[in-house]
Amino acid sequence: MQEQVSKKGIWKVIGASSLGTLIEWYDFFIFGSLSIVISTKFFPSDNPTAAFLSTLATFAAGFVVRPFGALFFGRLGDMIGRKYTFMVTLVLMGGATFLIGCIPSYDSIGYFAPAIVLVLRLLQGLALGGEYGGAATYVAEHAPKGERGYWTSWIQTTATFGLFISLVVILVTRAFLTEAQFDTWGWRVPFLLSILMVYVSYLIRKNMDESPEFQKAKSEGKTSKNPLQESFGNKYNLKFVLLALFGAAMGQGVVWYTGQFYSMSYMKTVMSLDSDQADMILGIALLFATPFFVVFGKLSDRVGRKWVMLTGMLLAVLTYRPIYEAMYQVTNLKTKTELGPTTVSQPVQVPTEGGYDKTTTSVTNYSDGTVLKTTEIAHFFQDGVERNNSEGVNTIVKNTVHIEGTNYFYLIFLIFIQVIYITLVYGPIAAFLVEIFPVKIRYTSMSLPYHIGNGIFGGLLPAVSTYLASNAKLSNDPTFYLEGLWYPIIISAVCFIIGALYINKNMVAKDLD
């Protein structure tokens, strides 16, 4: 009977913790999911490539500050409690996300727009830096002995579900609006909706109790007076922090962001896949692969955390280039057979400030069901003189590829494989990090390596990989579309070697008195 009550109680803990964490990930990922649209709203539009790279850099900035959030909120969590700390992070994240949806565009307020977006993105990063460690620690400290991998893996699903829900909200919003309405104001809806979800989660979390392990430590006067000093000032404990980072979290971070963010950016920018199709393909792959977080979390309770995580890293190192080569060929028009002549529309003139744009659209069909839509937008002043952008050209050409049938399902499968790698490395990692550190410094100690691994090594991946691929393309490298993968491959390989050599099941930092 006690076991049933215990299980019922922990499901309540899982539900309350997971909902809040899921909403925080949703808030955080909306920015990434809408990065292409955001690049046209908050950055100068005369150079689309530079605007997109600036958006990715701003996206990455939210990840870079996550370790600072981990230090600040981790310290609070170890001193005053897990519950109240991640209540604060929830409100901070929700407020910042809501305000991003309220910012006027670059055309309205100039460089104030990207500056405000950057500040709010940094606040999001700080909030997430404190949220994850609190939720994972809170759940782990409620979990029955020997089942931490299983129970904490439910928290691990929230990041993927957060991204999935962000994609669903965007797709639903697009479905109810015209393309022009979504581009003008509809993109703000996913940001504004977050405030309602945050409020519901706040009401649920408000009624939660503190974790039993922390309550016990507090009642016995064993909470830390200086978690930062005990975590990082002691050489013995610092060794475990560094090993957790370079032997696990670093590789987990790059595998996670390759499968969920680089793959999305790659489909939209390198493969030129229709944006809605790319979102749907990633969403379907996430939906089918997400249960494996729990599968591998539970497996880690039986066979150990180490080799479950390292298997995911090794598979990524060995197969990323073949997988992305296969993805690229799905929309490689050079290997496809055209059906009939290309259909070209009559040019359409659209008034703009100080002039007009002339838009021409052409459509080409291929034998395997692929459709290429090419849109040429030429900019002119009112008197008909060409209006050049910063690159010295007046015409922007955008290619959009639409796929169907076998190609569609094959691409889902290729993304699904990458998400399986994520579930291998990410499913057990919360339990792994929690078990290394004692209760009194656990929130602080586990949060820092996790958020450096994910926030810095993982969060920089979209920008770094896009930069590497762009440079390779400018250098006329025939395999430019694979060059961005060297970043996650090298990081994963280094992490695999360190983890294989130095991580063992008896790793536990000292509980200093």
Secondary structure, DSSP 4 states (H G I P E B T S, - for coil): -HHHHHHHHHHHHHHHHHHHHHHHHHHHHHHHHTHHHHHHHSS-TT-HHHHHHHHHHHHHHHHHTHHHHHHHHHHHHHHH-HHHHHHHHHHHHHHHHHHHTTPPPHHHHTTHHHHHHHHHHHHHHHHHHHHHHHHHHHHHTTSPTT-HHHHHHHHHHHHHHHHHHHHHHHHHHHHHS-HHHHHHTGGGHHHHHHHHHHHHHHHHHHTPPPPHHHHHHHHTT-S-S-HHIIIIISHHHHHHHHHHIIIIIHHHHHHHHIIIIIHHHIIIIIS-B-HHHHHHHHHHHHHHHTHHHHHHHHHHHHH-HHHHHHHHHHHHHHHHHHHHHHHHHHT-GGGS-EEEEEEEPPPEEEEETTEEEEEEEEEEEETTS-EEEEEEEEEEETTS-B---TTS-SEEEEEEEE--THHHHHHHHHHHHHHHHHHHHHTTHHHHHHHHS-GGGHHHHHHHHHHIIIIIIITTHHHHHHHHHHHHHHTT-TTHHHHTTHHHHHHHHHHHHHHHHH--TT-------
